[in-house]
Amino acid sequence: MAVVLAALLVGVLSSWPLLREPVLAVGAIAEQDYRAPASAQVVDRAARNAKRSDLGLRTVVHGIDRQQNLLLQEALEQSLRGLRTDDLAVPPIDLSREQLEDQQQLREEDRAAWEQEVLNAQRRMLAQGLVASVSEQTLRSAARQQLSGLPEPQKQVGAKLLVRSLLGQTNLRPDSSQTRQLTEKLLNQNAEMIQVREGDLIVSRGALINSRQFDLLDHFNFVPRRLRLRDWAWRFGEAVLGSWLVAQVARRWNPRLQPQHGLVLLLTMALVQGVKLWLRATVSPLAVLVPPTFLLAEVTGAGAALGWLAVASALWPFPMDNIGLLRVLVAFTVAVGAALIAGRQRSRAQLLQTATLLTVGAMVLQMLAFRVGEQMGLSAGFLNSGELMGEGLLMGGVLLLGLNLVPALENTCGLVSRSRLLELADLQRPLLRRLSREAPGTFEHTLMICGLAEEGARAIGADVDLVRTGSLYHDIGKLHRPQWFIENQADGPNPHELLNDPWASAKVLQAHVDEGLRMARRAHLPQSVCDFIPEHQGTMRMEYFWHAARKKSSTALEKDFRYRGPTPRSREAGIQMLADGCEAALRSLPPEVSENEAHATVCRIVDSRIRDGQLRQSGLSHAELELVAAAFVKVWKRMRHHRIPYPIVPKDIITR
């Protein structure tokens, strides 16, 4: 029910703008007389928008392009170096005989002072801003004015050099931020206001409503809103269907996901839709798409995160222009890369490093995309470099904040990240240390199963980290009564033989599952790891005690000697069940057994699990089971490698 409500919430937020369309509109017929309830001054929005459009075409604020300044200064310095050579047969500019002789007669210190004055003159001209369309005559006149303190021949040569380096060049570039500020300032200074006094008639019944009258009606809340039912239904349906698809893709990608995990996906979607609706055109696609995708990929898998991203990118609650679509496309591209990278991270430190690299990469990609957009004529309304940098840093900040919240999400929602799995697989964890001390036989058995299960998972592309961690904790319930399990029994009688009650012994075996679940929950293990505890036994029959019970009573019920399950519900749990069954069988094989015989032993165990219905829900195909069996045999071959016999030194030689 919570998941359904979350999907409906996503639908409402995505379609909200269509719920409040004005009933009255410009050009509609007034159904009654409308009078002003109070005196007011109202901005004429139609005139304001027309003026904004006009100002947008005429009002452009330019700033100095420092990079272009450096290029122009370098061009002038190169021309000055060309005049320093002894051979002025081919000077960089046209010189009269008088100017040529004057240049040749300049002493070194005089030449340096003259060159510096020319460079200073260029800097002063560039500081005022240079327009590419200025005429050569105007530019030469300005240059002579800047060099008025020099002798005439030197002034003429300097003016020619300045004209040569600056003609047809500009060091100005549009500044979108300053342009918007100036436009808003001009609009506010010269805003056209509609004056109305209390009791004045705004529009009479039956008259067509013009734009000025509509502004007044809207100011006094005379414009009711109505539901655009058809358009709203389409948008609402799209959002709910998209939410359902996200949940289905997530479940298909990771069958172990629980309803609360789907709820996290949809509530994240609702949060993003709410932020879009609140900020509207000012929302940053990088900040609302990339961080959630990265974090969801870390805790639910890349497939679920990519499905979430596709729907979140498509469900934009308001129309966008070409620039907005370009920004969403850039954010989508970065988010796809983030989802694919997230699953490869092996520690919290790597996650932080990846977040930093994603931030830098997003800024670079967005700047490149905007430069391409400018060449395609999409420069109007573009963000400047500083704002692009700010968007990237905002994305990075949200990403780092989200990474700090991941542990809280893991504990409250039962999610588990790869780095969390690796932390739990540390053999120094309290439960595992206790297992090694109090049940050393079970601990060694667990390590052997880990080797088998990991190799089997690796062979079919299953989640190796989940298999390893689940295998380490699958038998922690034996800590409740370690001496009742044969691998922990030293010399002495077997407690089951002293008990001599198959039914009570069966309850002891079932108790190691029940107690294991209690210990796991007290240790706050993720649900995906806890599932290995009951599923590694499934609903298998306790064969030894079942046959003992049949010998004692022909009325013994089989259900009393079966584990309560459930059977494995994922490929990882299925592999772990098979590894648990094969470990003792493989280890007990004599050294002379061939590889084919070992493979046949594994296949018999696998077939018995299939016939008993234990692997029905696991999702393991017959081809995958063959690969798992081959992987188990490969591990067995490593376990039984031969060692050369070392010579034993006689005791009497040692004493001598």
C-alpha positions as CSV (number, residue, x, y, z in Angstrom):
1,M,0.0,0.0,0.0
2,A,2.9,2.4,0.8
3,V,4.4,1.7,-2.6
4,V,1.1,2.4,-4.4
5,L,0.6,5.6,-2.4
6,A,4.2,6.7,-3.4
7,A,3.4,6.0,-7.1
8,L,0.3,8.1,-6.8
9,L,2.3,10.9,-5.1
10,V,4.8,10.9,-8.0
11,G,1.8,11.2,-10.4
12,V,0.3,14.1,-8.5
13,L,3.6,16.0,-8.4
14,S,4.3,15.4,-12.1
15,S,0.9,16.6,-13.2
16,W,0.3,19.4,-10.7
17,P,0.7,22.3,-13.1
18,L,-2.2,20.9,-15.1
19,L,-4.4,21.0,-12.0
20,R,-4.5,24.8,-11.8
21,E,-5.2,26.2,-15.3
22,P,-7.0,29.6,-15.1
23,V,-10.7,29.4,-16.0
24,L,-10.6,33.0,-17.3
25,A,-8.1,34.0,-20.0
26,V,-7.3,36.8,-22.3
27,G,-9.9,36.9,-25.0
28,A,-12.6,35.0,-22.9
29,I,-16.0,36.5,-22.2
30,A,-16.7,37.8,-18.7
31,E,-19.7,36.1,-17.1
32,Q,-20.3,38.9,-14.7
33,D,-19.3,42.4,-13.7
34,Y,-16.0,42.5,-11.9
35,R,-15.1,45.6,-9.7
36,A,-11.9,46.3,-7.8
37,P,-12.3,45.5,-4.1
38,A,-9.5,47.9,-3.2
39,S,-7.2,50.4,-4.7
40,A,-4.0,49.0,-6.2
41,Q,-1.1,49.4,-8.7
42,V,-0.6,46.3,-10.8
43,V,2.2,45.6,-13.2
44,D,1.0,45.4,-16.8
45,R,2.5,42.0,-17.6
46,A,1.8,42.1,-21.3
47,A,3.6,45.4,-21.7
48,R,6.4,44.1,-19.5
49,N,6.8,40.9,-21.6
50,A,6.8,42.9,-24.8
51,K,9.4,45.3,-23.3
52,R,11.4,42.3,-22.1
53,S,11.5,40.9,-25.5
54,D,12.5,44.2,-27.0
55,L,15.2,44.7,-24.4
56,G,16.5,41.2,-24.9
57,L,17.2,42.0,-28.5
58,R,18.8,45.5,-27.9
59,T,20.3,45.2,-24.4
60,V,23.5,43.2,-24.3
61,V,26.2,43.9,-21.6
62,H,29.7,43.1,-22.8
63,G,32.7,42.4,-20.6
64,I,36.4,42.4,-21.3
65,D,37.8,39.1,-22.6
66,R,41.2,38.8,-20.8
67,Q,42.3,35.9,-23.0
68,Q,41.8,38.0,-26.1
69,N,43.7,40.9,-24.5
70,L,46.7,38.6,-24.1
71,L,46.5,37.5,-27.7
72,L,46.4,41.1,-29.0
73,Q,49.3,42.2,-26.8
74,E,51.3,39.2,-28.0
75,A,50.6,40.3,-31.6
76,L,51.9,43.8,-30.9
77,E,55.0,42.6,-29.1
78,Q,55.8,40.4,-32.1
79,S,55.6,43.4,-34.4
80,L,57.8,45.4,-32.1
81,R,60.4,42.6,-32.2
82,G,60.3,42.8,-36.0
83,L,61.4,46.4,-35.8
84,R,64.5,45.6,-33.7
85,T,66.3,43.7,-36.4
86,D,69.3,45.4,-38.1
87,D,67.9,44.6,-41.5
88,L,64.7,46.6,-42.0
89,A,64.5,46.0,-45.7
90,V,61.2,44.2,-45.1
91,P,59.7,45.8,-42.0
92,P,56.5,44.5,-40.4
93,I,54.6,47.7,-41.4
94,D,55.0,50.2,-44.3
95,L,57.5,52.9,-43.2
96,S,58.5,56.1,-45.0
97,R,62.2,56.9,-45.5
98,E,62.1,59.4,-42.6
99,Q,60.4,56.9,-40.3
100,L,62.9,54.2,-41.3
101,E,65.9,56.4,-40.6
102,D,64.4,57.5,-37.2
103,Q,64.0,53.8,-36.2
104,Q,67.6,53.0,-37.2
105,Q,68.9,56.0,-35.2
106,L,67.1,55.1,-31.9
107,R,69.4,54.1,-29.1
108,E,68.7,51.0,-27.1
109,E,67.3,52.8,-24.0
110,D,65.2,55.1,-26.2
111,R,63.8,52.2,-28.2
112,A,62.8,50.4,-24.9
113,A,61.1,53.5,-23.6
114,W,59.2,53.9,-27.0
115,E,58.1,50.3,-27.1
116,Q,56.9,50.5,-23.5
117,E,54.8,53.6,-24.4
118,V,53.3,51.8,-27.4
119,L,52.4,48.8,-25.2
120,N,50.9,51.1,-22.6
121,A,48.8,52.8,-25.2
122,Q,47.4,49.5,-26.4
123,R,46.5,48.5,-22.8
124,R,44.6,51.8,-22.3
125,M,42.7,51.3,-25.6
126,L,41.8,47.7,-24.7
127,A,40.7,48.7,-21.2
128,Q,38.1,50.9,-22.8
129,G,36.8,48.0,-24.9
130,L,37.5,47.4,-28.6
131,V,34.8,46.9,-31.2
132,A,35.7,44.9,-34.4
133,S,33.6,47.2,-36.6
134,V,35.5,50.5,-35.8
135,S,36.9,52.2,-38.9
136,E,40.7,52.3,-39.6
137,Q,40.6,56.1,-39.6
138,T,38.9,56.3,-36.1
139,L,41.3,53.7,-34.7
140,R,44.4,55.6,-36.1
141,S,43.1,58.8,-34.6
142,A,42.6,57.2,-31.2
143,A,46.1,55.7,-31.4
144,R,47.7,59.1,-32.1
145,Q,45.8,60.5,-29.2
146,Q,47.2,57.8,-26.9
147,L,50.8,58.5,-28.2
148,S,50.5,62.3,-28.1
149,G,53.7,62.7,-25.9
150,L,56.0,61.1,-28.5
151,P,57.9,62.8,-31.4
152,E,56.1,62.8,-34.6
153,P,58.0,60.0,-36.5
154,Q,57.8,57.7,-33.4
155,K,54.1,58.7,-33.0
156,Q,53.3,57.7,-36.6
157,V,55.1,54.4,-36.4
158,G,53.4,53.6,-33.0
159,A,50.0,54.4,-34.5
160,K,50.6,52.2,-37.5
161,L,51.6,49.3,-35.1
162,L,48.5,49.8,-33.0
163,V,46.2,49.9,-36.0
164,R,47.9,46.8,-37.5
165,S,47.3,44.8,-34.2
166,L,43.8,46.1,-33.4
167,L,42.0,46.6,-36.7
168,G,39.1,44.2,-37.1
169,Q,39.6,42.8,-33.6
170,T,37.5,42.9,-30.5
171,N,38.1,42.1,-26.9
172,L,34.5,42.1,-25.8
173,R,32.3,39.2,-25.0
174,P,28.6,39.1,-24.0
175,D,28.0,38.6,-20.2
176,S,24.7,36.9,-19.8
177,S,24.5,37.5,-16.1
178,Q,25.1,41.2,-16.3
179,T,22.7,41.4,-19.3
180,R,19.9,39.8,-17.2
181,Q,20.6,42.1,-14.3
182,L,20.5,45.2,-16.5
183,T,17.3,44.0,-18.2
184,E,15.5,43.4,-14.9
185,K,16.8,46.8,-13.7
186,L,15.4,48.6,-16.7
187,L,12.1,46.7,-16.5
188,N,11.7,47.7,-12.8
189,Q,12.7,51.3,-13.4
190,N,10.2,51.8,-16.3
191,A,7.6,49.3,-15.4
192,E,4.2,50.2,-16.8
193,M,1.6,50.1,-14.0
194,I,-2.2,49.8,-14.1
195,Q,-3.8,52.1,-11.7
196,V,-7.2,51.1,-10.2
197,R,-9.3,52.5,-7.4
198,E,-11.7,50.7,-5.0
199,G,-15.0,50.1,-6.7
200,D,-13.8,50.8,-10.3
201,L,-15.3,48.5,-12.9
202,I,-12.6,46.2,-14.2
203,V,-14.7,44.4,-16.9
204,S,-18.4,44.3,-17.5
205,R,-20.5,41.2,-18.1
206,G,-20.3,39.9,-21.7
207,A,-17.2,41.9,-22.6
208,L,-14.0,40.3,-23.9
209,I,-11.2,40.3,-21.4
210,N,-8.0,42.0,-22.5
211,S,-4.5,41.5,-21.0
212,R,-4.7,44.5,-18.7
213,Q,-8.1,43.4,-17.3
214,F,-6.8,39.9,-16.8
215,D,-3.8,41.2,-14.8
216,L,-6.2,43.1,-12.5
217,L,-8.5,40.1,-12.1
218,D,-5.6,37.8,-11.3
219,H,-4.2,40.3,-8.8
220,F,-7.6,40.4,-6.9
221,N,-7.9,36.5,-7.1
222,F,-10.9,36.7,-9.4
223,V,-9.3,34.1,-11.7
224,P,-10.4,30.7,-10.6
225,R,-8.4,27.6,-11.6
226,R,-9.7,24.5,-13.2
227,L,-8.6,21.0,-14.0
228,R,-7.4,20.2,-17.5
229,L,-8.8,16.7,-17.1
230,R,-7.6,15.1,-20.3
231,D,-4.1,16.5,-20.3
232,W,-3.9,15.9,-16.5
233,A,-5.0,12.3,-16.9
234,W,-2.4,11.6,-19.5
235,R,0.4,13.1,-17.5
236,F,-0.8,11.5,-14.3
237,G,-1.1,8.1,-16.0
238,E,2.4,8.4,-17.5
239,A,3.9,9.2,-14.1
240,V,2.2,6.3,-12.3
241,L,3.0,3.9,-15.1
242,G,6.6,5.1,-15.0
243,S,6.8,4.6,-11.3
244,W,5.4,1.0,-11.7
245,L,8.0,0.3,-14.4
246,V,10.8,1.6,-12.1
247,A,9.6,-0.9,-9.4
248,Q,9.4,-3.7,-11.9
249,V,12.8,-3.1,-13.4
250,A,14.3,-2.9,-9.9
251,R,12.7,-6.2,-8.9
252,R,13.7,-7.8,-12.1
253,W,17.3,-6.6,-11.7
254,N,17.6,-7.6,-8.1
255,P,14.9,-10.2,-7.0
256,R,16.0,-9.8,-3.4
257,L,14.6,-6.3,-3.2
258,Q,11.8,-5.9,-0.7
259,P,8.7,-3.5,-0.9
260,Q,10.5,-1.0,1.3
261,H,13.3,-0.8,-1.3
262,G,10.7,0.0,-4.0
263,L,9.3,2.6,-1.6
264,V,12.7,4.2,-1.3
265,L,13.0,4.4,-5.1
266,L,9.6,6.0,-5.5
267,L,9.9,8.4,-2.6
268,T,13.2,9.5,-4.1
269,M,11.4,10.1,-7.4
270,A,8.7,12.1,-5.6
271,L,11.3,14.2,-3.8
272,V,13.0,15.0,-7.2
273,Q,9.6,15.8,-8.8
274,G,8.8,18.2,-5.9
275,V,12.1,20.0,-6.2
276,K,11.5,20.4,-10.0
277,L,8.1,21.8,-9.3
278,W,9.4,24.2,-6.6
279,L,12.4,25.6,-8.5
280,R,10.9,25.3,-12.0
281,A,13.2,26.7,-14.6
282,T,16.0,27.5,-12.1
283,V,16.4,23.8,-11.1
284,S,19.7,22.2,-11.9
285,P,19.3,18.9,-13.8
286,L,22.8,17.9,-12.7
287,A,21.9,18.3,-9.0
288,V,18.6,16.5,-9.1
289,L,19.5,13.6,-11.4
290,V,23.1,12.6,-10.9
291,P,23.3,12.2,-7.0
292,P,20.2,10.1,-6.6
293,T,21.2,7.9,-9.5
294,F,24.7,7.3,-8.1
295,L,23.4,6.5,-4.6
296,L,20.6,4.3,-5.8
297,A,23.0,2.3,-8.0
298,E,25.2,1.8,-5.0
299,V,22.4,0.3,-2.8
300,T,19.9,-1.2,-5.4
301,G,22.1,-2.0,-8.4
302,A,22.8,-0.3,-11.7
303,G,19.8,-1.7,-13.5
304,A,17.3,-0.2,-10.9
305,A,19.1,3.1,-10.9
306,L,19.1,3.4,-14.7
307,G,15.4,2.6,-14.8
308,W,14.8,5.3,-12.2
309,L,16.9,7.8,-14.2
310,A,15.0,7.2,-17.4
311,V,11.7,8.0,-15.8
312,A,13.0,10.9,-13.7
313,S,14.5,12.5,-16.8
314,A,11.3,12.0,-18.9
315,L,8.8,13.3,-16.2
316,W,9.6,17.0,-16.2
317,P,6.5,18.8,-14.9
318,F,6.8,21.9,-17.1
319,P,7.9,22.5,-20.7
320,M,11.5,23.2,-21.5
321,D,13.3,25.1,-24.3
322,N,16.2,23.7,-26.3
323,I,18.7,24.9,-23.7
324,G,16.8,23.1,-20.9
325,L,16.7,19.9,-23.0
326,L,20.5,20.2,-23.5
327,R,21.1,20.6,-19.8
328,V,18.9,17.5,-19.1
329,L,20.8,15.5,-21.7
330,V,24.2,16.4,-20.2
331,A,22.9,15.4,-16.7
332,F,21.5,12.2,-18.1
333,T,24.8,11.3,-19.7
334,V,26.7,12.0,-16.5
335,A,24.1,10.0,-14.4
336,V,24.4,7.0,-16.7
337,G,28.2,7.0,-16.2
338,A,27.7,7.4,-12.4
339,A,25.3,4.4,-12.3
340,L,27.7,2.2,-14.2
341,I,30.7,3.2,-12.0
342,A,28.9,3.0,-8.7
343,G,28.7,-0.8,-8.6
344,R,32.5,-1.1,-9.0
345,Q,33.4,0.8,-5.9
346,R,34.8,-1.3,-3.1
347,S,35.1,1.1,-0.2
348,R,33.8,4.4,1.2
349,A,37.1,6.1,0.2
350,Q,36.6,5.0,-3.5
351,L,33.1,6.4,-3.4
352,L,34.4,9.8,-2.3
353,Q,37.0,9.8,-5.0
354,T,34.5,8.8,-7.6
355,A,32.1,11.6,-6.4
356,T,35.0,14.1,-6.9
357,L,35.8,12.8,-10.4
358,L,32.1,12.9,-11.4
359,T,31.9,16.5,-10.3
360,V,34.9,17.6,-12.4
361,G,33.7,15.5,-15.3
362,A,30.2,17.0,-15.2
363,M,31.5,20.5,-15.2
364,V,33.8,19.8,-18.2
365,L,31.1,18.0,-20.2
366,Q,28.5,20.7,-19.5
367,M,30.9,23.5,-20.7
368,L,31.8,21.5,-23.9
369,A,28.1,20.9,-24.6
370,F,27.3,24.6,-24.1
371,R,30.1,25.6,-26.4
372,V,28.7,23.3,-29.1
373,G,25.3,24.8,-28.4
374,E,26.6,28.3,-28.9
375,Q,27.9,27.3,-32.4
376,M,24.4,25.9,-33.2
377,G,22.8,29.2,-32.3
378,L,21.5,28.3,-28.8
379,S,23.4,31.0,-26.9
380,A,20.5,33.1,-25.8
381,G,20.0,32.8,-22.1
382,F,23.0,30.6,-21.6
383,L,24.7,30.4,-18.3
384,N,28.2,31.8,-18.0
385,S,31.3,29.8,-17.0
386,G,30.9,30.8,-13.4
387,E,27.3,29.6,-13.2
388,L,28.3,26.3,-15.0
389,M,31.0,25.8,-12.4
390,G,28.5,26.6,-9.6
391,E,26.1,23.9,-11.0
392,G,28.8,21.3,-11.0
393,L,29.9,22.2,-7.4
394,L,26.2,22.1,-6.3
395,M,26.0,18.6,-7.8
396,G,29.2,17.6,-6.0
397,G,27.9,19.0,-2.7
398,V,24.6,17.1,-2.9
399,L,26.5,13.9,-3.9
400,L,28.8,14.2,-0.8
401,L,25.8,14.9,1.4
402,G,24.0,11.8,0.0
403,L,27.1,9.6,0.6
404,N,27.1,10.6,4.3
405,L,23.4,9.7,4.5
406,V,23.8,6.2,2.9
407,P,24.6,4.5,6.3
408,A,21.4,5.9,7.8
409,L,19.4,4.7,4.7
410,E,21.0,1.2,5.0
411,N,20.0,0.9,8.7
412,T,16.4,2.3,8.3
413,C,15.4,0.9,5.0
414,G,17.3,-2.4,4.9
415,L,19.4,-1.3,1.9
416,V,22.9,-2.6,1.6
417,S,25.8,-1.1,-0.5
418,R,28.8,-3.0,-1.8
419,S,31.1,-1.2,0.6
420,R,28.8,-2.3,3.5
421,L,29.0,-5.9,2.3
422,L,32.8,-5.7,2.3
423,E,32.9,-4.2,5.8
424,L,30.7,-7.0,7.1
425,A,33.0,-9.6,5.5
426,D,35.9,-8.5,7.7
427,L,36.8,-11.5,9.8
428,Q,37.4,-9.2,12.8
429,R,33.7,-8.4,13.1
430,P,32.4,-9.3,16.5
431,L,30.1,-12.2,15.4
432,L,32.8,-13.7,13.2
433,R,35.4,-13.4,15.9
434,R,33.0,-15.1,18.4
435,L,32.3,-17.9,15.8
436,S,36.1,-18.6,15.4
437,R,36.6,-18.8,19.2
438,E,33.4,-20.6,20.4
439,A,32.7,-22.8,17.3
440,P,36.1,-23.3,15.5
441,G,34.9,-26.3,13.5
442,T,31.9,-24.3,12.2
443,F,34.2,-21.4,11.4
444,E,36.5,-23.6,9.3
445,H,33.5,-25.1,7.6
446,T,32.3,-21.6,6.9
447,L,35.5,-20.5,5.3
448,M,35.5,-23.6,3.0
449,I,32.0,-22.8,1.9
450,C,33.0,-19.3,1.2
451,G,35.7,-20.5,-1.3
452,L,33.2,-22.8,-3.0
453,A,30.3,-20.3,-3.2
454,E,32.5,-17.4,-4.4
455,E,33.9,-19.5,-7.3
456,G,30.4,-20.7,-8.2
457,A,29.0,-17.1,-8.1
458,R,31.9,-15.9,-10.2
459,A,31.3,-18.6,-12.8
460,I,27.8,-17.4,-13.6
461,G,28.2,-13.7,-12.9
462,A,26.3,-13.6,-9.6
463,D,27.0,-11.1,-6.8
464,V,30.3,-12.5,-5.4
465,D,30.4,-10.0,-2.5
466,L,26.9,-10.9,-1.4
467,V,27.6,-14.6,-1.6
468,R,30.8,-14.2,0.4
469,T,29.2,-12.1,3.2
470,G,26.1,-14.3,3.3
471,S,28.2,-17.5,3.6
472,L,30.2,-16.1,6.5
473,Y,27.1,-15.5,8.5
474,H,24.9,-18.4,7.4
475,D,25.7,-20.7,10.4
476,I,26.1,-18.1,13.2
477,G,23.1,-19.7,14.9
478,K,25.4,-22.6,15.9
479,L,26.9,-20.3,18.5
480,H,23.7,-21.0,20.5
481,R,24.8,-24.7,21.1
482,P,28.1,-25.3,19.3
483,Q,28.7,-28.7,21.0
484,W,25.6,-30.2,19.3
485,F,27.2,-30.0,15.9
486,I,29.8,-32.6,15.0
487,E,32.4,-30.3,13.5
488,N,32.7,-28.7,17.0
489,Q,32.8,-31.9,19.0
490,A,36.0,-33.0,20.6
491,D,36.7,-36.4,22.2
492,G,33.6,-37.5,24.1
493,P,30.1,-38.6,23.6
494,N,27.8,-37.0,21.0
495,P,25.0,-35.1,22.8
496,H,22.5,-36.4,20.3
497,E,23.4,-40.0,21.2
498,L,22.9,-39.2,24.9
499,L,19.6,-37.5,24.1
500,N,18.4,-40.5,22.0
501,D,15.4,-38.5,20.7
502,P,15.2,-37.8,17.0
503,W,12.4,-35.3,17.4
504,A,14.3,-33.3,20.0
505,S,17.5,-33.4,17.8
506,A,15.5,-32.1,14.9
507,K,14.4,-29.1,17.0
508,V,18.0,-28.4,17.9
509,L,18.9,-28.3,14.2
510,Q,16.0,-26.0,13.4
511,A,17.0,-23.9,16.4
512,H,20.4,-23.0,14.8
513,V,18.4,-21.3,12.0
514,D,16.0,-19.5,14.4
515,E,18.8,-18.4,16.8
516,G,20.9,-17.3,13.8
517,L,18.2,-14.9,12.7
518,R,17.9,-13.5,16.1
519,M,21.6,-12.9,16.4
520,A,21.7,-11.3,12.9
521,R,18.9,-8.9,13.8
522,R,20.5,-8.0,17.0
523,A,23.7,-7.3,15.1
524,H,21.7,-5.1,12.6
525,L,22.8,-7.2,9.6
526,P,21.1,-6.3,6.3
527,Q,18.1,-8.3,5.3
528,S,19.9,-9.6,2.2
529,V,22.5,-11.2,4.4
530,C,20.0,-12.4,7.0
531,D,18.2,-14.3,4.2
532,F,21.1,-16.7,3.8
533,I,20.5,-18.1,7.3
534,P,17.2,-19.8,6.7
535,E,17.6,-20.2,2.9
536,H,20.8,-22.2,3.1
537,Q,18.8,-25.1,4.5
538,G,15.5,-24.3,2.7
539,T,12.9,-26.9,3.5
540,M,15.4,-29.9,3.3
541,R,14.8,-33.0,5.3
542,M,17.1,-33.9,8.2
543,E,17.9,-37.3,6.7
544,Y,19.8,-38.8,9.7
545,F,17.1,-38.1,12.3
546,W,14.3,-38.8,9.9
547,H,15.5,-42.4,9.4
548,A,16.2,-42.7,13.1
549,A,12.6,-41.6,13.8
550,R,11.2,-44.1,11.3
551,K,13.0,-46.9,13.0
552,K,11.5,-45.9,16.3
553,S,7.9,-45.2,15.1
554,S,6.2,-45.9,11.8
555,T,3.9,-43.0,12.4
556,A,6.6,-40.3,12.4
557,L,5.7,-37.3,10.3
558,E,8.1,-36.0,7.6
559,K,7.1,-32.4,8.3
560,D,8.6,-32.7,11.8
561,F,12.0,-33.3,10.2
562,R,12.1,-30.6,7.5
563,Y,13.5,-27.1,8.0
564,R,10.9,-24.4,7.9
565,G,12.6,-22.5,5.0
566,P,12.0,-20.6,2.9
567,T,13.8,-22.2,0.0
568,P,16.5,-20.0,-1.8
569,R,14.9,-17.0,-3.5
570,S,18.0,-15.8,-5.4
571,R,20.9,-17.3,-7.4
572,E,23.3,-16.3,-4.6
573,A,21.3,-18.2,-1.9
574,G,21.0,-21.2,-4.2
575,I,24.7,-21.3,-4.8
576,Q,25.3,-21.1,-1.1
577,M,22.9,-24.0,-0.4
578,L,24.8,-26.1,-2.9
579,A,28.2,-25.2,-1.5
580,D,26.9,-26.1,2.0
581,G,25.8,-29.5,0.7
582,C,28.9,-30.2,-1.4
583,E,31.6,-29.0,1.1
584,A,31.6,-32.1,3.4
585,A,31.1,-34.5,0.4
586,L,34.1,-33.1,-1.5
587,R,36.3,-32.9,1.6
588,S,35.6,-36.5,2.5
589,L,36.7,-37.9,-0.9
590,P,39.9,-40.0,-0.8
591,P,43.0,-38.5,-2.5
592,E,42.9,-41.0,-5.4
593,V,39.5,-40.0,-6.6
594,S,39.5,-38.6,-10.1
595,E,38.1,-35.3,-11.2
596,N,35.2,-37.0,-13.1
597,E,34.2,-38.8,-9.9
598,A,34.3,-35.6,-7.9
599,H,32.1,-33.9,-10.6
600,A,29.7,-36.8,-10.4
601,T,29.5,-36.4,-6.6
602,V,28.6,-32.7,-7.0
603,C,26.0,-33.5,-9.7
604,R,24.3,-36.0,-7.4
605,I,23.9,-33.4,-4.7
606,V,22.7,-30.8,-7.2
607,D,20.1,-33.3,-8.6
608,S,18.9,-34.2,-5.2
609,R,18.3,-30.5,-4.4
610,I,16.4,-30.1,-7.7
611,R,14.2,-33.2,-7.1
612,D,13.4,-31.9,-3.6
613,G,12.2,-28.6,-5.1
614,Q,14.8,-26.6,-3.2
615,L,16.0,-24.5,-6.2
616,R,12.6,-23.8,-7.7
617,Q,12.6,-20.1,-6.6
618,S,16.4,-19.5,-7.0
619,G,16.4,-18.5,-10.6
620,L,19.3,-20.8,-11.4
621,S,19.1,-22.4,-14.9
622,H,20.4,-25.9,-15.7
623,A,23.3,-24.3,-17.7
624,E,24.2,-22.2,-14.7
625,L,24.1,-25.2,-12.4
626,E,26.5,-27.0,-14.7
627,L,28.9,-24.0,-14.4
628,V,28.5,-24.0,-10.7
629,A,29.3,-27.7,-10.4
630,A,32.4,-27.2,-12.6
631,A,33.5,-24.3,-10.3
632,F,33.1,-26.4,-7.2
633,V,35.3,-29.2,-8.7
634,K,37.9,-26.6,-9.6
635,V,38.0,-25.4,-5.9
636,W,38.2,-29.1,-4.8
637,K,41.3,-29.6,-7.0
638,R,43.0,-26.7,-5.3
639,M,42.1,-28.1,-1.9
640,R,43.6,-31.6,-2.6
641,H,46.9,-30.6,-4.1
642,H,49.7,-33.0,-3.4
643,R,52.8,-32.1,-1.2
644,I,56.2,-33.8,-1.4
645,P,57.1,-35.8,1.7
646,Y,59.8,-34.2,3.8
647,P,62.5,-36.5,5.3
648,I,62.2,-37.0,9.1
649,V,65.4,-36.6,10.9
650,P,66.0,-39.5,13.5
651,K,65.7,-38.5,17.1
652,D,69.2,-39.6,18.1
653,I,70.7,-37.4,15.4
654,I,68.7,-34.4,16.7
655,T,70.0,-35.0,20.3
656,R,73.6,-35.3,19.1
